[in-house]
Amino acid sequence: MRFEDAYRMLVKPNDGPISRALNRRISVRISIFITEHGAPISPTDMTVLSFITAITGAVFFVLNWPLIGGLLAQLASILDGCDGEIARLTGQTSKSGGIIDAILDRVADAALISALGILALREPWPYWPEWVHLPQWPLLALTLTALAISGSLVVSYCSAISRAIASRELKRVVATRDVRLFTIMLSGLVCQWLPWAASAVLAVLVLMTWADVVNCLAQAAALREEAE
């Protein structure tokens, strides 16, 4: 199968901007290679491989190698597209595979953000103005981490629950999973030399995810008005 044909068939309407511009252009080629060469890799195998890659990336963040951790996070994001692509190319789509994928994705997201939080806890933000009086840094770092994890989980839940109940997916603007993992990849590049920037990345993730949660609530309210 030609890449162009496979790309048009496999790209989803709800794919985020990073997925369309970068991830799919790599993952589709990987999926075509696997299916055309008869490699013994099932969609679930690819789901687990993506999960292991993300967890390994989280470990590298904790070990103070955020550059490698960030690159592995982005690789996990690319491989995350392969499971569904292989399933569709080989006719192996299943509800159980989708459930496993969704659960492992959420665990991987939490692990990566937690690892970024550990990095932020070790390296406080150094540029607070003297007149700013904030809580102790560990409390602030843990709060940012908790908000980033919860925002990531809730925005994903908004997407899943809308598909299950309303048979349509609420549109997310800036916090699709591909964008979140790409942000973590960029954080790895920056934090390798400026580790204190981890807290700034956590703050960005908090703003991104919770802004999209509010956006999803607004869309849900509009759906209710339409139904009435």
C-alpha positions as CSV (number, residue, x, y, z in Angstrom):
1,M,0.0,0.0,0.0
2,R,1.2,3.5,-0.9
3,F,1.9,5.8,2.1
4,E,-0.4,8.5,0.7
5,D,-3.4,6.0,0.5
6,A,-2.7,4.6,4.0
7,Y,-2.3,8.1,5.5
8,R,-5.7,9.2,4.2
9,M,-7.3,6.0,5.5
10,L,-5.7,6.0,8.9
11,V,-5.7,9.7,9.9
12,K,-8.6,10.3,12.3
13,P,-10.8,13.5,12.3
14,N,-9.9,14.0,16.0
15,D,-6.1,13.7,15.5
16,G,-4.2,16.7,17.1
17,P,-1.9,19.0,15.2
18,I,1.3,17.2,16.2
19,S,-0.2,13.9,15.2
20,R,-1.2,15.2,11.8
21,A,2.0,17.1,11.1
22,L,4.6,14.7,12.5
23,N,3.5,11.5,14.3
24,R,1.2,10.0,11.7
25,R,3.8,10.6,8.9
26,I,6.2,8.3,10.9
27,S,3.8,5.8,12.5
28,V,1.9,5.1,9.3
29,R,5.2,4.1,7.6
30,I,6.1,1.9,10.6
31,S,2.6,0.2,10.5
32,I,2.9,-0.4,6.7
33,F,6.3,-2.0,7.1
34,I,5.1,-4.2,9.9
35,T,1.9,-5.4,8.1
36,E,3.5,-5.8,4.7
37,H,6.5,-7.8,6.1
38,G,4.3,-10.0,8.3
39,A,6.1,-9.1,11.5
40,P,4.6,-10.9,14.4
41,I,3.5,-7.8,16.2
42,S,-0.1,-7.4,17.2
43,P,-1.9,-4.1,18.0
44,T,-1.7,-5.0,21.7
45,D,2.0,-5.7,21.4
46,M,2.4,-2.2,20.0
47,T,0.3,-0.7,22.8
48,V,2.5,-2.4,25.4
49,L,5.7,-1.3,23.5
50,S,4.5,2.3,23.5
51,F,3.7,2.1,27.2
52,I,7.1,0.6,28.1
53,T,8.8,3.4,26.0
54,A,6.9,6.1,28.0
55,I,7.7,4.5,31.3
56,T,11.4,4.3,30.3
57,G,11.2,7.9,29.4
58,A,9.9,8.7,32.9
59,V,12.7,6.8,34.4
60,F,15.3,8.9,32.5
61,F,13.7,12.1,33.7
62,V,14.0,10.9,37.3
63,L,17.7,9.9,36.6
64,N,18.4,13.5,35.5
65,W,18.6,12.6,31.8
66,P,15.6,14.6,30.7
67,L,16.8,14.9,27.1
68,I,16.6,11.1,26.6
69,G,13.3,11.0,28.6
70,G,11.8,13.7,26.4
71,L,12.8,11.9,23.2
72,L,11.4,8.6,24.5
73,A,8.1,10.4,25.4
74,Q,7.8,11.6,21.8
75,L,8.7,8.1,20.5
76,A,6.0,6.7,22.7
77,S,3.6,9.2,21.2
78,I,4.5,8.0,17.7
79,L,4.2,4.4,18.6
80,D,0.9,5.0,20.3
81,G,-0.6,5.6,16.8
82,C,0.7,2.3,15.4
83,D,-1.5,0.0,17.5
84,G,-4.7,1.4,16.0
85,E,-3.2,1.6,12.5
86,I,-2.1,-2.0,12.6
87,A,-5.5,-3.0,13.9
88,R,-7.2,-1.3,11.0
89,L,-4.8,-2.5,8.4
90,T,-5.1,-6.1,9.5
91,G,-8.8,-6.1,10.6
92,Q,-7.9,-6.8,14.2
93,T,-9.8,-3.9,15.8
94,S,-11.4,-4.8,19.1
95,K,-13.1,-3.0,22.1
96,S,-10.7,-4.8,24.5
97,G,-7.7,-3.4,22.6
98,G,-9.1,0.1,22.8
99,I,-9.7,-0.3,26.5
100,I,-6.2,-1.6,27.2
101,D,-4.7,1.3,25.1
102,A,-6.7,3.9,27.0
103,I,-5.7,2.6,30.4
104,L,-2.0,2.3,29.6
105,D,-2.0,5.7,28.0
106,R,-3.3,7.3,31.2
107,V,-0.8,5.4,33.4
108,A,2.0,6.5,31.0
109,D,0.8,10.1,31.1
110,A,0.8,10.1,34.9
111,A,4.2,8.6,35.1
112,L,5.8,11.1,32.7
113,I,4.2,14.1,34.5
114,S,5.2,12.7,37.9
115,A,8.8,12.3,36.7
116,L,8.7,15.9,35.5
117,G,7.4,16.9,38.9
118,I,10.3,15.1,40.6
119,L,12.7,17.1,38.4
120,A,10.9,20.3,39.4
121,L,11.0,19.4,43.1
122,R,14.8,19.0,42.9
123,E,15.4,22.2,40.9
124,P,13.3,25.2,42.2
125,W,12.4,28.1,39.9
126,P,15.2,30.6,40.7
127,Y,13.6,33.9,39.4
128,W,10.8,34.8,41.9
129,P,10.7,38.6,42.6
130,E,11.5,39.4,46.2
131,W,8.0,40.8,46.8
132,V,6.4,37.5,45.9
133,H,5.7,35.4,49.0
134,L,4.8,31.8,48.0
135,P,4.4,28.6,50.0
136,Q,7.4,26.3,50.5
137,W,8.7,25.1,47.1
138,P,8.0,21.4,47.7
139,L,4.3,22.2,48.3
140,L,4.2,24.4,45.2
141,A,5.9,21.8,43.0
142,L,3.6,19.0,44.2
143,T,0.6,21.2,43.6
144,L,1.7,21.9,40.0
145,T,2.3,18.2,39.5
146,A,-1.1,17.2,40.9
147,L,-2.9,19.8,38.8
148,A,-1.0,18.7,35.6
149,I,-1.8,15.0,36.2
150,S,-5.4,15.6,37.0
151,G,-5.8,18.0,34.1
152,S,-4.3,15.4,31.7
153,L,-6.6,12.7,33.0
154,V,-9.8,14.8,33.1
155,V,-9.3,16.2,29.6
156,S,-8.9,12.6,28.3
157,Y,-11.9,11.5,30.3
158,C,-14.0,14.3,28.7
159,S,-13.1,12.9,25.3
160,A,-13.9,9.3,26.2
161,I,-17.2,10.0,28.1
162,S,-18.5,12.2,25.2
163,R,-18.0,9.4,22.8
164,A,-19.7,6.9,25.1
165,I,-22.7,9.0,26.0
166,A,-23.2,11.5,23.2
167,S,-21.7,9.4,20.3
168,R,-19.5,12.4,19.4
169,E,-16.2,13.6,20.6
170,L,-15.8,17.0,22.2
171,K,-13.2,19.0,20.4
172,R,-10.0,19.7,22.3
173,V,-8.0,22.7,21.2
174,V,-4.6,22.6,22.8
175,A,-4.4,19.5,25.1
176,T,-4.7,16.5,22.9
177,R,-2.3,13.7,23.9
178,D,0.0,14.3,21.0
179,V,0.4,18.0,22.0
180,R,0.9,17.1,25.7
181,L,3.7,14.5,25.0
182,F,5.3,16.9,22.5
183,T,5.4,19.5,25.2
184,I,7.1,17.0,27.5
185,M,9.6,16.2,24.8
186,L,10.4,19.9,24.5
187,S,10.8,20.1,28.3
188,G,13.4,17.3,28.1
189,L,15.4,19.3,25.6
190,V,15.3,22.4,27.7
191,C,15.6,20.8,31.1
192,Q,18.8,18.9,30.1
193,W,20.6,22.3,30.5
194,L,18.0,24.3,32.5
195,P,16.5,21.8,34.9
196,W,14.6,24.5,36.8
197,A,12.5,25.0,33.7
198,A,10.5,21.8,34.7
199,S,8.2,23.9,36.9
200,A,7.4,26.2,34.0
201,V,6.5,23.2,31.8
202,L,4.3,21.9,34.5
203,A,2.5,25.3,34.7
204,V,2.0,25.2,30.9
205,L,0.5,21.7,31.1
206,V,-1.8,22.9,33.9
207,L,-3.0,25.8,31.7
208,M,-3.4,23.7,28.6
209,T,-5.3,20.8,30.1
210,W,-7.6,22.8,32.4
211,A,-8.4,25.3,29.6
212,D,-9.5,22.4,27.4
213,V,-11.5,21.0,30.3
214,V,-13.4,24.3,30.5
215,N,-13.8,24.3,26.8
216,C,-15.2,20.7,26.9
217,L,-17.7,21.8,29.6
218,A,-18.8,24.7,27.4
219,Q,-19.4,22.3,24.5
220,A,-21.3,19.9,26.7
221,A,-23.5,22.8,27.8
222,A,-24.1,23.7,24.2
223,L,-25.1,20.1,23.4
224,R,-27.6,20.2,26.3
225,E,-29.2,23.4,24.9
226,E,-29.5,21.8,21.5
227,A,-31.2,18.8,23.0
228,E,-33.7,21.1,24.8
